[in-house]
Amino acid sequence: MKHNTMTTRQIFELIDAEVIQGDFDEAPVAGVYTSDLLSDVLANGRNATVLVTIQAHQNTIAVASIVGISLIIICNSRPIVDNMAEAAVQERIGVVRTSLSQFEVSGRLWQALHAQGEPDDSHIRFS
């Protein structure tokens, strides 16, 4: 199945994101993983994906680093603790926040990837 990509900067605009940690390695994004259970992200997350979650703490950065996730989107305007932002800087993982729900963010990203051609739906999961 064809892998379509977006840039993380395109995603920022698409979801009206507030950039919390923007100093990271820009990577093509082929899919989205939506989960609040970090053990699920460890088991099923994929390299070159975006994580959509409400888990706004340092452990989310650790899991993203292990899995190879380049951008974390925190939904529902959740507050971001300082140690999460600090860990994101150290690991060079992007963190953005949006007022949108996880469902809305995942849907918008799916539509954007779909608009570019046939999406690889295996990256879009809800838990």
Protein Blocks (a to p, Z undefined) as FASTA:
>chain_A
ZZddddfklmmmmnopacfblcdcddddfbdcddfbfklmmmmgcehiacddfbdcfklm
mmmmmnopabdcdehhiacdfklmmmmmmnopacdddfbdfklmmmmmmmmmmmnoccdf
klpccZZ
